[in-house]
Amino acid sequence: MYTTQPQEYDVVIMGAGFAGVCQARHLMLNIPNIKVALIDPRPEERTDKDMKIGESMIEGAALFVCKELGLYEYMIENHTPKNGLNFHWPKDPAQTSNLDDYYHLWVNRQTDIGSFHMNRAKFERDVLKMNKEMGAVFYNGRVLDVDLTPGDAIKTVKVKVHGEDIELKAKHVIDAAGRKFIIGRKTDNVIFHQPDGGQGPDNLYGLNNGSAWVRVRNIDRKLFHDGYDPTGAATSHYYATNHWFGHGHWLWMIPTDKDPLELSIGVIHHHEVIPANSINSLDKFSAFLKENHKLLYQLINSGELVDFHYLPRLGHNSKTLYSQDNWYVLGDAACIFDAFYSFGTTMIAFATESITEIIRAKLAKEADAETKREAYNRFNLRYVQDVNRLYRYHAKQLGNASIMSWRISFEYTWWFGLHVPLYLGKWHLHLRYVNTYLQHTKRVGNFINHVHDQLSLLGEQGKNIGFLDPYRADQLLNHHSPVSHADTYLENARYEPRRCNIFRNSRQTCLNVAVWYAMFLWKGFGIAGFLSPRSLQYLFLLIALVGYGAFYEIFYLYQTRKLPANSQVAQRNRDVQDYQYRAKLQPWIAEAQ
Ligand SMILES: Cc1cc2nc3c(=O)[nH]c(=O)nc-3n(C[C@H](O)[C@H](O)[C@H](O)COP(=O)(O)OP(=O)(O)OC[C@H]3O[C@@H](n4cnc5c(N)ncnc54)[C@H](O)[C@@H]3O)c2cc1C
């Protein structure tokens, strides 16, 4: 079936999981005639044995899959919708049998950017098939080794295919083979949690987590909710990613199929609170749920169990993401920290677009190709470090409903205010903006660390600062809801590069964060906390960033003054100028003979 003569490709992708199949499609959609090979030992027809984790997408990944990969219809027809994220904390940890035993943050309306849950086996099987139809070559085999030659020298990938050893030649090699770390181990590139290694990013901010999960079919959904909540929400509670909390852990509940009803339910636990040997088997996981989240225990037992998995070490990072030697690490092969907020596939979205642009520029021998590689590598390293920061001190804070509700509102403000427009406007690919981002976000990172410290302090003091609901617009100033956006980039389809006014979004976000922070200081620490030099310093930082945003915006508005919000719409408006209404119909009945 395969020739033993070395085959040469522009890009060889090792691993055809979510990251690998998406990267291949994105390359082929953006670089005409590119030669791509994919390698994966899994059979093309996936079964229950191939069920994978990573089933929920947030706005970044959803826009990537639907808009950038052109899979809107495919997702609607084959996967389940996701109406945002719900959060639940037990009122009393000893009482968890039904929904009334929990405090809730419910999504109360349809979200602005539609998202999905995925049946991963189905997604990977189908997109692999689409890739083959577009011209990618698939090798159903296992990568044995890769020769990472320096610079632009051709690389060799050694593969075992149906018992035979073959070699593939490649200009660029992408490791998307997940936790096998093919390139990571070869280049000593992977960073794991170090025991007693401190709180810095080089130790994953102290993140030390594991995970156990099950898939279950034909569940009795009414045990969770009967779907009737006419005064609470204008959307489904079930078709959301439901997050359940307790001390040192959180659980996801994700609807991964409609027919039959299938749920993915799993826990992320922090080893310092819940050691691996207390949760690493199906029996122990079930017993944990029975005592701590009886509702989920009952839900699982109402259906048929499909699988159980335990992963003792979840988080890791990489030192380099995109090398000057034309190798790239992507997806789980590069980094993952925690499944909270479902950021894995969104990090893949940012990374895939960066990799495509580097490879496009290098194949076209553009003068700034290496500058792009270097800048995108630094940007994505910073970006994933900021994602890693989202889980700092989770072990202490997750179970505290009051603290976590404030933290979620804070994190939502950054995500919807800054990161979604940044992604949508392709600012992560804009060299000058990338440098501006890197320049300012370091100080923002210090501020966020400081907020985490203050949240932990309040938790240790046992303070209740109430509940902040990220979906509502009646708690912060000016009717601001953290999920709303500051600009008209969605309404006016500012989807082409440079169209979305990122500077307006940034300054508005910093202002909203400043309001959040002032309220938080007041509620948590009163006048003394408000007037402490540290707090004032950070409030001034936020106000200064508002000023920077306004300053950059002036240049941006000047430079883009002749750029239409959307060139397709501008063209339509030009075309319509010649339009003349004709009050007539074409005859459709044959005249009588
Ligand atoms: C518990 C948990 C929950 C998560 N939940 C979410 C979530 O809800 N949402 C989200 O966005 N992210 C989530 N993630 C992150 C998630 O793992 C990633 O988003 C995503 O699944 C990574 O996909 P991947 O393609 O990189 O890896 P994988 O899906 O693992 O794919 C790797 C592929 O490489 C292949 N392979 C292995 N060895 C070789 C070899 N030698 N040669 C060739 N191929 C090989 C494998 O067969 C596999 O198909 C979660 C992670 C964990 C651990």
The ligand as a Gaussian input file, in Angstrom:
#p B3LYP/6-31G(d) Opt

LIG

0 1
 C       -9.238000      15.494000      31.851000
 C       -9.139000      16.444000      30.737000
 C      -10.261000      17.132000      30.304000
 C      -10.171000      18.023000      29.244000
 N      -11.283000      18.684000      28.832000
 C      -11.184000      19.595000      27.857000
 C      -12.336000      20.286000      27.390000
 O      -13.450000      20.058000      27.837000
 N      -12.167000      21.197000      26.413000
 C      -10.959000      21.458000      25.855000
 O      -10.869000      22.311000      24.981000
 N       -9.866000      20.782000      26.241000
 C       -9.954000      19.873000      27.224000
 N       -8.848000      19.170000      27.596000
 C       -7.621000      19.372000      26.868000
 C       -7.616000      18.409000      25.687000
 O       -6.869000      17.282000      25.986000
 C       -7.107000      19.088000      24.485000
 O       -7.907000      20.218000      24.235000
 C       -7.174000      18.242000      23.203000
 O       -7.902000      17.108000      23.381000
 C       -5.811000      17.831000      22.801000
 O       -5.896000      17.174000      21.557000
 P       -4.594000      16.634000      20.857000
 O       -4.964000      16.378000      19.454000
 O       -3.456000      17.519000      21.165000
 O       -4.263000      15.278000      21.623000
 P       -4.909000      13.831000      21.444000
 O       -6.363000      13.949000      21.254000
 O       -4.397000      13.019000      22.556000
 O       -4.329000      13.296000      20.073000
 C       -3.035000      12.773000      19.943000
 C       -3.034000      11.786000      18.806000
 O       -1.694000      11.345000      18.607000
 C       -1.726000       9.972000      18.303000
 N       -0.421000       9.375000      18.592000
 C        0.053000       8.929000      19.780000
 N        1.278000       8.412000      19.624000
 C        1.599000       8.562000      18.326000
 C        2.744000       8.216000      17.559000
 N        3.817000       7.627000      18.094000
 N        2.726000       8.476000      16.235000
 C        1.653000       9.088000      15.662000
 N        0.562000       9.422000      16.355000
 C        0.535000       9.164000      17.669000
 C       -2.853000       9.416000      19.160000
 O       -3.353000       8.200000      18.646000
 C       -3.860000      10.540000      19.113000
 O       -4.851000      10.358000      18.117000
 C       -8.926000      18.243000      28.638000
 C       -7.792000      17.551000      29.062000
 C       -7.908000      16.656000      30.089000
 C       -6.691000      15.919000      30.508000

